[in-house]
Amino acid sequence: MTTGTQAPIQLFYFPTPNGHKITIALEEMQLPYEIQLVDIRKGDQFKPAFLDISPNNRMPAIIDPNGPDDQPISIFESGAILQYLGRKTGLFYPQDERQRIEVEQWLMWQMGGFGPMLGQNHHFNRFAPEKIPYAINRYVDETKRLYGVLNQRLADRDYVAGEYSIADMAMIGWALSWEWQDISIAEYPHVNDWIERLKARPAVQRALAQKDKIMDL
């Protein structure tokens, strides 16, 4: 984890694709943080203390002791956290309005489609007690469509919004799980190149390494 003069941000975390978004951002922005494990295998997300921070009983969430006006602030929803951290640091979230819109529209694309649809794919392919062919086909087909959109977007650029940004951080955790999604990544070569590009970043490597630490507990 990073170190610095600020009091560490408290990150309520489990190593899911949404959790990875925030560890990646914190590492990339070199913000000090401490992980507070929310073990969703044990139902920690339903505990009253966590619900006070994240009323939708979903992680990640953060408490920043050095929030606006140097007062603490708690934030839930991964997209909102990424935007807050980008504004706080001035990093990976442009101030120019046209550039910021580029980032925001792809961040919203991830929040409204790429994450939820791939999550449903994971559920019906991997975890549902009953295999429902209609549901599996529906979400696999939508997964393929979304990968197609992303592949086309990355055909002539290294990152989804031009420069590396919080939009890339939002997507990579989901894309790393492509083997769970009943697709062939070889069919999306520009996505595959983008995945490898992000995996090569030291901050991304440090963030993803948190998974091994947590899962060994």
C-alpha positions, 0 to 999 in steps of 0.5 A: 500500500502507498504511504503519505502524510494524509490520514489513510482512506478507509477502503471497505473492500472484497476482491471483486471487479468492483473492489479492484476499481478502487484499489487500482485508483488508490494505487495509481493516485498514490493515496494512503489507504487501509483495507477494511475487509467486507467478507461477502462470503460471510454476509458482512455487507449486511451488518448495520455498521457497514449499512451506515456507510453503504445503504445499498449493502454493496462494497466498495465504499470509502471513508476519507478522513480528509474530505471536503473542508478537511472533514470526513466523508463516506462514499458508496458506489464505485463510480462515485468513488472514482469521480471523487478520488479523481477530483481530489487528486486532479489525476486521471479525470480531466478538468477540460469539459470535453475530455471529462465528458469522454471519461464520464460517458465511458465510466457510465457505460461501464456502470450501466452495462459492462459491469451489470451484464457481465455480473449477470453472466457470472451469476447464471454461468457460475453460481445459479443453482439451476442452469437456465439456458435462456438466461445464460444465452441472454447474458452471454450474448449481451457480454459479447455485444459489449466486448464488441463495443469496447473492441471497436472503441480501442481499435485506434487508441490505447485507452477508452477515453484517450488518455488513461483514466478512471474509466479504464480503472472501472473496466479492467477488473471485469475484463480480467474475468473474461474466462468466466464469461464464455467468450474467447478473448482472441475474438477481441484483439484490441481488448486483449491488447488493452488488458495486457497494457493495463496489467503491465502497470505497476500500480495495477499489479499492486492493486490486484495483489490485494486479492491474494492477501485477502483470499489467504486469510 
